[in-house]
Amino acid sequence: MPLEKIEIIGFRGFSSKQIIQFSIPNGELGSGLTIITGANNSGKSSIIECLKARGGYQSPSFTVGARNSSVDRVDIAYFIDGKEEKISSLKKGSSETRKDEVNNQFQVFVLPSRRAFNPFFGRGAHTREQYLQNTELPAQRSSMMNNFQYRLFNILENQEAFNEILHKVLPFKPEWSIDQSDQGQYFLKFYNGDNSHTSDGMGEGIVSIFAIIDSLYDSKPGDVIVIDEPELSLHPALQKRVFNLLNDFSKDRQIIISTHSPYFVDIKSIINGSQLVRVINDGSGTEIYQLSADGRGVIEKLASGNIYNPHTFGLDARELFFQEDRVIVVEGQEDVLLFPNIAEQLDLDISASFFGWGAGGASNISFICFLLQDLGFKKVAAILDGDKADEIPKLKSEFPDFHFVHICAEDIRTKKERKATEAVDGLLDSKRIIKDEHKDHTSQLITELNGYMNSL
């Protein structure tokens, strides 16, 4: 019973109807993983809240601050196993809603980005089903997880299953239990050798990992698990381990994450079926852009057999999925390093970010531009070497809204003649100083690029 897609209008930044398609697991690593990226305040957490809104038995109430003022009503449609469910405002300007055809047997486990919990708590044990039935969308975004402490009692009774997964993330094996103070309050107790400390001093990273593992350890194939910003408070090494865990679980579960971390974007997983969603908000409302089937094919083409350019989709390149806009694509890694230096020599700045370590050759620039267009980037430019200038008309025809230029030399660097290659007259001399005869043209090129990037 997969969650196929969701349609949202009127909730927070969603001033127009937007659609998100979710990955459906097929047994391949990462196949059930949906990755939501975007800048702060773009609307990623709003999507998570909309998924949480269908939980519990009560219809959610959407406060005046949660309703988009230009619409003043909320309509959310969920498509599950071919059937449509709806949560809709009773009328424009009202906080109250109605649930239509919502199947309470199909539940979505939503883990918020704010994963703190009260370190001292009362007694109670919530199974997964009980926890989800008592989880509803709060009127205001809270800094605390609701009812998570009751899950701890359930975990304590199932420590073997929990710890088996926990040890896949943590390099050490934490010893913990639940204790009770003389005042009757319960708390977590952690052991470190002969010493112990309470949950009051529990690090945010450990809290986050505990909550993530809790969302997984008693799940079953076909479940839907949503985690907002799994990377929070985690060292990069732990981020990698958490991603590998989620990636593995997504073989037979739907795992939906929103993230700011390139460690949670994996090219092989995308090829296997992971959905990549980019959320933007330029001030006129939240928009959703999603990698298409053709875009997936482009990634597969660039990633396969590219042994001489492994950096094409390395960590720096994957940062692309988190940039707001204004991206420059160049042929190779030398260009990424040298163009900012050239601008500095000319007392200019470049008002854009470079894509990774280059496209891996001029022939790949059209593929990178296709991906950027697919994901909703509006301001994209490419700088080609002078010996590739004849490719620019075709690029302009394919991507009329993007900007394409070429330098006035064959290459960025001057290169001496070798046995297998001829000498190349470059933009820079042997000391990497821009040649006098190229200064005017290059200054004009950078000025035009900046004008394009900063235009409305």
Rosetta blueprint (number, residue, H / E / L):
1 M L
2 P L
3 L E
4 E E
5 K E
6 I E
7 E E
8 I E
9 I E
10 G L
11 F E
12 R L
13 G L
14 F L
15 S L
16 S L
17 K L
18 Q E
19 I E
20 I E
21 Q E
22 F L
23 S L
24 I L
25 P L
26 N L
27 G L
28 E L
29 L L
30 G L
31 S L
32 G L
33 L E
34 T E
35 I E
36 I E
37 T E
38 G E
39 A L
40 N L
41 N L
42 S L
43 G L
44 K H
45 S H
46 S H
47 I H
48 I H
49 E H
50 C H
51 L H
52 K H
53 A L
54 R L
55 G L
56 G L
57 Y L
58 Q L
59 S L
60 P L
61 S L
62 F L
63 T L
64 V L
65 G L
66 A L
67 R E
68 N L
69 S L
70 S L
71 V L
72 D L
73 R L
74 V L
75 D E
76 I E
77 A E
78 Y E
79 F E
80 I E
81 D L
82 G L
83 K E
84 E E
85 E E
86 K E
87 I E
88 S E
89 S E
90 L L
91 K L
92 K L
93 G L
94 S L
95 S L
96 E L
97 T E
98 R E
99 K E
100 D E
101 E L
102 V L
103 N L
104 N L
105 Q L
106 F L
107 Q L
108 V E
109 F E
110 V E
111 L E
112 P L
113 S L
114 R L
115 R L
116 A E
117 F L
118 N L
119 P L
120 F L
121 F E
122 G L
123 R L
124 G L
125 A L
126 H L
127 T L
128 R H
129 E H
130 Q H
131 Y H
132 L H
133 Q H
134 N L
135 T L
136 E L
137 L L
138 P L
139 A L
140 Q L
141 R L
142 S L
143 S L
144 M E
145 M L
146 N L
147 N L
148 F H
149 Q H
150 Y H
151 R H
152 L H
153 F H
154 N H
155 I H
156 L H
157 E H
158 N L
159 Q H
160 E H
161 A H
162 F H
163 N H
164 E H
165 I H
166 L H
167 H L
168 K L
169 V L
170 L L
171 P L
172 F L
173 K L
174 P L
175 E E
176 W E
177 S E
178 I E
179 D E
180 Q E
181 S L
182 D L
183 Q L
184 G L
185 Q L
186 Y E
187 F E
188 L E
189 K E
190 F E
191 Y E
192 N E
193 G L
194 D L
195 N E
196 S E
197 H E
198 T E
199 S H
200 D H
201 G H
202 M L
203 G L
204 E H
205 G H
206 I H
207 V H
208 S H
209 I H
210 F H
211 A H
212 I H
213 I H
214 D H
215 S H
216 L H
217 Y H
218 D L
219 S L
220 K L
221 P L
222 G L
223 D L
224 V E
225 I E
226 V E
227 I E
228 D E
229 E L
230 P L
231 E L
232 L L
233 S L
234 L L
235 H L
236 P H
237 A H
238 L H
239 Q H
240 K H
241 R H
242 V H
243 F H
244 N H
245 L H
246 L H
247 N H
248 D H
249 F H
250 S L
251 K L
252 D L
253 R L
254 Q E
255 I E
256 I E
257 I E
258 S E
259 T L
260 H L
261 S L
262 P H
263 Y H
264 F H
265 V L
266 D L
267 I H
268 K H
269 S H
270 I H
271 I H
272 N H
273 G L
274 S L
275 Q E
276 L E
277 V E
278 R E
279 V E
280 I E
281 N E
282 D L
283 G L
284 S L
285 G L
286 T E
287 E E
288 I E
289 Y E
290 Q E
291 L L
292 S L
293 A H
294 D H
295 G H
296 R H
297 G H
298 V H
299 I H
300 E H
301 K H
302 L H
303 A H
304 S L
305 G L
306 N L
307 I L
308 Y L
309 N L
310 P H
311 H H
312 T H
313 F H
314 G L
315 L H
316 D H
317 A H
318 R H
319 E H
320 L H
321 F H
322 F H
323 Q L
324 E L
325 D L
326 R L
327 V E
328 I E
329 V E
330 V E
331 E L
332 G L
333 Q H
334 E H
335 D H
336 V H
337 L H
338 L H
339 F H
340 P H
341 N H
342 I H
343 A H
344 E H
345 Q H
346 L L
347 D L
348 L L
349 D L
350 I L
351 S L
352 A L
353 S E
354 F E
355 F L
356 G L
357 W L
358 G L
359 A L
360 G L
361 G L
362 A H
363 S H
364 N H
365 I H
366 S H
367 F H
368 I H
369 C H
370 F H
371 L H
372 L H
373 Q H
374 D H
375 L L
376 G L
377 F L
378 K L
379 K L
380 V E
381 A E
382 A E
383 I E
384 L E
385 D L
386 G H
387 D H
388 K H
389 A H
390 D H
391 E H
392 I H
393 P H
394 K H
395 L H
396 K H
397 S H
398 E H
399 F L
400 P L
401 D L
402 F L
403 H E
404 F E
405 V E
406 H E
407 I L
408 C L
409 A L
410 E L
411 D E
412 I E
413 R E
414 T L
415 K E
416 K L
417 E L
418 R L
419 K L
420 A L
421 T L
422 E L
423 A L
424 V E
425 D L
426 G E
427 L E
428 L E
429 D L
430 S L
431 K L
432 R L
433 I L
434 I E
435 K L
436 D H
437 E H
438 H H
439 K H
440 D H
441 H H
442 T H
443 S H
444 Q H
445 L H
446 I H
447 T H
448 E H
449 L H
450 N H
451 G H
452 Y H
453 M H
454 N H
455 S L
456 L L
